[in-house]
Amino acid sequence: MSGADGPLILLCNDDGYHREGIQILFRRLRPLGRTVIVAPDRERSASSLALTLRQPLRLHRIKTDVWSTDGTPADGVYFALQKVLPRRPDLLISGMNPGPNLGQADVHYSGTVAGALQGTFCGIPSMAVSLLPDPSGRFHLEPAVRIVRRIAERILSKGLPEGVTLNINIPAPPLRGVRIARLGRKFYNPEVIEKKDPRGLAYYWIGTGTPTFEGGPDTDLWATDHKYLAITPLQADLTCGPAVRRASFQRLWKGILSD
């Protein structure tokens, strides 16, 4: 799964090329092969798979193998493939994000997960990595990067099934083990905060509110809450298979084109 000159690894995130999580990956993964960062120049959290189509973008070389863009994580993957890298990378890692991306809602909103999904769309074995803090709020980067390196080595050696993206959430140490987990359900009750500018005109901030969680022992929410490394295989196909196969659902739409 590597070119003649060894593996090529692409790093992206939604927090900015300068953030500690992506920088420690850049340093620690370089012994595995050439490692290149193409990431936003500022925080682009919750940007999902947005592409910038109605305004021009900039691409800046920060230093050798580190590039920034004023676009989204998905934009950055396109820049990497079209303007930066000599060939398609053997692995894409998005993260490490300081904060979890757990459950269905997080995965759909997350720019971190979107960077990995964009890689999979482009035929690159890809994973998103997010960290959970300890009770004091500290993120343990060194133990996490050791785990990521082992996973990267495994993917570079064995590959991933076609169309599968890994969503990885790493709790603070010590860990009890590894769980292959489905997405749980994380409900947000978003709050819209209204303020006034100096001219008395209203402006608004969208907050996340206090989320609630729902998930059994087979979910990523349960796994991380019980100190397991959660690995969730994602696929781009959002089709609801049971609904497609359910005869009552199919009958519901009969006759809708009749005059």
Protein Blocks (a to p, Z undefined) as FASTA:
>chain_A
ZZfkopadddddfebjkbmklmmmmmmmmmnoccdddddfbdcehkljadcfkbccdddd
fbghiacdfbdfklmmmmmmmmmmmbdcfbdcedjdedddedjklmmmpmklmmmmmmmm
nopacddddddddfkopacfklmmmmmmmmmmmmmmnopaehiacdddddddddfbdcdd
ddddddddddddddddfkopacddddebjadddddfkbmklmmmnopacdddddfblcdf
klmmpmklmmmmgoklpZZ
